[in-house]
Amino acid sequence: MSATAESPQKLTKKELSADHPTWCPGCGDFAVLASFFKVLEKLQIPHEKICTIAGIGCSSRFPYFVNGHGVHFIHGRALPFASAVSLSRPDLHVFAFGGDGDGYSIGGNHLDHAARKNINLTYVVMDNFVYGLTKKQTSPTSPTGFKSKTDPAGSIDQPINPMRKLVSNGASFVARSHASQVKHMMEMFERAILHPGFSVVEVLSECVIFYPGAFDSGNPRKGGEFAEIDEKKWDNSSEDETRHDTTSVEAAFRLASEPFPGKFGVYLEVDRPTKNQLEQKWIDSSREKTKNASAKDLLSKRFAMMK
Amino acid sequence: MSATASPAPKATDDSTSGELPPAGDLQNAVIRFAGNSQDGIQTIGGLLAKLAGRSAREVMTYMTIPSTISGGPSIFQVHLGSGEVLSPGDESDFLIAFYQHSYDNHVSSLREGGVCIYDSDNVTPDPEANPGCQHVGVAITSTTVEALGGSRDRGKNLFVLGLITQLFKLDREKLVSLLERQFGGKGEEVLRNAMLAFDAGFAYQLGRDVIRQSYALREGISLDTDRIATDGNTAMLYGLIVGGIRHGAGYPITPWSPIMEGLRAELPKYGGLFVQAEDELAAVAMALGFSYAGHLSVTGSSGPGLSLKMEALSYGTMAELPLVVINVQRGGPSTGLPTSVEQSDLFQALYGSHGDSPRIVLAPKNVEDCFYTAIEACELARKYSCPVIVLTDQALATRVEAFREPNLDECLIESPPALETRGEEFKPYPLDGETRHAPPGTRMTGGKYPVVTGLEHDEWGHPSGSPEMHQRMNARRRDKLKRLADEIPAPNVFGEESGDVLLVGWGSTWGPIREATKRAQASGDSVSCVHLRHLNPLPGGLEDIFARFSHVLVVEMNDEGLYGFGQLTSLLRARYCDPKIRSICKTDGLTFKIREILDGIELHRHA
């Protein structure tokens, strides 16, 4: 596109920043936003091609803080909205943002289907294990025993395991990171963006107001351990045999089943056709079959069949 | 039938011959085919409708479909006429009964003097069931099997079509060419069998001793234009494409599904795409996503599915995104009567969403109007940048009519995303102008990119909790519909401009209401009618029309509610505060019979 030529100035955080985030001081989402900016600066995606879409929740206010085309949609439905933008506009870079309630609870079904259809977009889940915007109700990822306003005696339902959900629903790129690890987040975001297909990064992002300390066990600065996945290098070495094969669903399930805080990095990265490609293939073959007939010719022919 | 038949004896072989009327004397005829849904009786109906389209005759069909998976009793009724055909017909002139259950359930639908042709291989007629009709036994099954030289009884429908062609002296040549087109693509043997069955029916010796009268239809007034014959769902689907729709999303539900299936198959040819979503919520979200991306899009459903879309639809109103929503109404509430007709979704179309969420609501009056209403919905969605709901219904969706071939030079719209660079002054929601979005991919020379939101916002789309801004923006979203109301012409009154009774209708009741009006007028009664295609906003000028009549009776297929008024009636009473506006309502899942409307008038006159 000529658009890049028309906007020669380098895209920096200055151009990419919009409203000052309304998040509480100390919220993990600040680091997610900062990492996202840095990756955009690195990749230099044309400004007008950036499209961020979110549902409802604290983290879903993300589009207001990114100066790009954005959508603040309704609760749980960011992914189908974003899917349509991606499918009909191959020129755009489509990003969806949201939290655990938006993505795994009210929008859980849409996540399964966007993933299995392998829609070409990048989805970042800021998982804080609690409903923050509505002030501390149990979320689908709240661990059993978590005391909230809806579970004053402690949560009794088994939480969702997001990594198992993402691996099983057919997402072609699944990664996990921690908001305290900016460099790691940047690496995950960059690989997710460059992955052709449905890429999702689950980020543990602490709510310092309603669930402080939730992710300390994965944060070295709080005495925890940030255990990164050792990916296979395919170098035929003996060490390589024990490394993680990112193309293996079984291996991804094994990682996903490790006890909390578990491992961080790329769980799964498989190459399979996107819905975008498959639909385009159908469009192309349909156009070919009709010899690129104009709308008027196609319709006239159809009307002739009705006579 | 305008040609009168003498009271018919009850036997199948009675040979009293009446005077044969001159050929081509019948004005119109209602033929009901009763069988099972897998017998292909719709095929007969479709072919007869196309033939009527080619013969300058009017046609209207009516069908019932079982809501079961494996088929079941089904009827297809064809009303053929040389003049205007406005209803499927209260009673039928002919019944073709394939099975005993078809016979038992439908023989009473025949008018006095009507003819029942039954499959003597399957049916034992009961002379007492409808003593006024004539019975003619035809070995439909065995003759078809014999003609095809096989053992299966497929092809009975085409045998019957041949029989009908003979009986009504229809244009055999035109029908054969239609058959060749319909079956020619399916292989030589399929076409050969189709022709064998058809010819067997055409050559079957009914004899003057059995059918005592000529049923040849009078030629229609010849038209100088080409006509096409199709059903309401198909007309809607092509109307959407002509209106510029290239994208959409939906979820299967009866009777909306054929539109989505058609769009899914057709849109790729136009470079577009229709997505089958995982549920109704995703379908409307995707449709809004396509529209946001710059492609006006469509979603649709039937009653229960429209309810599921309501939250996202109010986002469409708030964010002012253009969207076309087709709702093929069926019997409700809940799963209700999935394959029956009803007009009970008017309130949910207008008021089903939370908050004050005004949107445009249109309703087509017949099959042809499905096509033009779809185009109008596209134009209005673009112009006013808001959701437009089109209320069609099960009866309109499935019935076939012939109408003038649309002139594509006049109505075809192509509308690619408007991605031209926007300047610093860009405001998507100006308080003094129409909404214009900058779809993603648009360069903003001011450097500030827009976020489309469901939060209340200012002119730039930026969230705003200002009490004053909410008032002003609510007014803005409402006033654009008021501007539309000013553009809609007042509807024409059919009949005298003033008088005793004014019938008011909306949607698919147009035909029966018009026919009832004509019939009342023909008997010297003061009855006029007016039809509403725009339900939100209502057209101007109705007040003046209502003032000129003593009774304003709204005919609608929904319940009279707690206070005795149907949905449109309630709306009109609230709008015009006129106590003479009252209802003729029913919810039996069937289209209005002319008699029911005329009885309704009498009831109100003497109330």
Contacts between the chains, C-beta under 8 A, distances in Angstrom:
chain1	res1	chain2	res2	distance
A	3	B	443	6.0
A	6	B	443	6.9
A	7	B	443	7.0
A	15	B	447	6.8
A	18	B	448	7.7
A	18	B	449	7.7
A	18	B	451	7.8
A	47	B	443	7.5
A	47	B	449	7.5
A	48	B	440	7.4
A	48	B	441	5.7
A	48	B	442	6.0
A	48	B	443	4.6
A	48	B	444	7.1
A	48	B	449	7.5
A	49	B	440	7.6
A	49	B	441	6.3
A	50	B	449	8.0
A	51	B	440	4.2
A	53	B	289	8.0
A	63	B	451	5.1
A	64	B	451	5.8
A	64	B	463	7.2
A	67	B	447	7.6
A	67	B	448	6.6
A	67	B	449	5.4
A	68	B	449	5.1
A	69	B	438	7.8
A	69	B	439	7.8
A	69	B	440	3.7
A	69	B	441	7.4
A	69	B	442	7.4
A	69	B	449	5.3
A	69	B	450	6.8
A	69	B	451	7.9
A	70	B	449	6.9
A	70	B	450	7.4
A	70	B	451	3.8
A	70	B	452	7.2
A	71	B	292	6.3
A	71	B	451	6.8
A	71	B	452	5.0
A	71	B	453	7.5
A	72	B	451	6.0
A	72	B	452	7.2
A	72	B	453	4.0
A	72	B	454	6.3
A	72	B	455	6.5
A	72	B	463	7.9
A	73	B	285	7.0
A	73	B	288	7.7
A	73	B	315	6.7
A	73	B	454	6.7
A	74	B	285	7.6
A	74	B	311	5.9
A	74	B	312	6.0
A	74	B	315	5.2
A	74	B	454	5.9
A	76	B	281	7.8
A	77	B	281	6.0
A	77	B	282	6.9
A	77	B	285	4.0
A	77	B	312	6.6
A	80	B	249	7.7
A	80	B	277	6.3
A	80	B	278	7.8
A	80	B	281	7.5
A	80	B	282	3.8
A	80	B	283	7.7
A	80	B	285	3.9
A	80	B	286	4.7
A	80	B	289	6.8
A	81	B	285	4.7
A	81	B	286	6.8
A	81	B	288	6.1
A	81	B	289	4.0
A	81	B	292	7.2
A	82	B	289	6.6
A	83	B	275	7.6
A	83	B	286	6.0
A	83	B	289	6.7
A	84	B	247	7.3
A	84	B	249	6.7
A	84	B	275	7.1
A	84	B	285	7.6
A	84	B	286	4.1
A	84	B	287	7.1
A	84	B	288	7.5
A	84	B	289	2.9
A	84	B	290	4.5
A	84	B	292	7.8
A	84	B	293	6.6
A	84	B	297	7.6
A	85	B	289	4.9
A	85	B	290	7.8
A	85	B	292	6.4
A	85	B	293	4.7
A	85	B	440	6.6
A	87	B	273	6.1
A	87	B	275	6.9
A	87	B	290	8.0
A	88	B	247	5.5
A	88	B	273	6.5
A	88	B	289	7.9
A	88	B	290	5.3
A	88	B	293	4.9
A	88	B	294	8.0
A	88	B	295	5.4
A	89	B	293	4.8
A	89	B	294	7.5
A	89	B	417	7.8
A	89	B	440	6.6
A	89	B	441	6.4
A	91	B	441	5.8
A	92	B	293	7.7
A	92	B	440	5.4
A	92	B	441	5.9
A	109	B	278	5.8
A	109	B	279	6.5
A	109	B	282	7.7
A	110	B	278	6.6
A	110	B	281	7.8
A	110	B	282	5.5
A	110	B	285	7.8
A	112	B	278	7.5
A	113	B	277	7.7
A	113	B	278	4.0
A	113	B	282	6.9
A	279	B	268	7.8
A	279	B	273	5.5
A	282	B	268	5.2
A	283	B	268	4.5
A	283	B	271	6.0
A	283	B	272	7.6
A	283	B	273	6.8
A	286	B	268	3.9
A	286	B	269	4.7
A	287	B	268	7.5
A	287	B	269	6.8
A	287	B	271	6.4
A	289	B	269	7.8
A	290	B	269	5.2
A	293	B	269	7.5
A	295	B	241	7.2
A	295	B	270	5.6
A	295	B	412	6.3
A	295	B	414	6.2
A	296	B	408	5.1
A	296	B	409	7.9
A	296	B	412	5.8
A	298	B	269	5.7
A	298	B	270	6.6
A	299	B	238	6.7
A	299	B	241	6.8
A	299	B	242	6.4
A	299	B	408	5.7
A	299	B	412	7.1
A	300	B	408	6.5
A	302	B	238	6.6
A	303	B	228	5.2
A	303	B	238	7.9
A	303	B	405	5.4
A	303	B	406	7.2
A	305	B	181	7.4
A	306	B	50	7.1
A	306	B	53	7.6
A	306	B	228	3.8
A	306	B	229	5.9
A	306	B	230	5.0
A	306	B	234	7.9
A	307	B	50	6.8
A	307	B	53	6.3
A	307	B	54	6.3
A	307	B	226	6.2
A	307	B	227	7.1
A	307	B	228	5.7
A	307	B	229	7.6
A	307	B	405	7.5
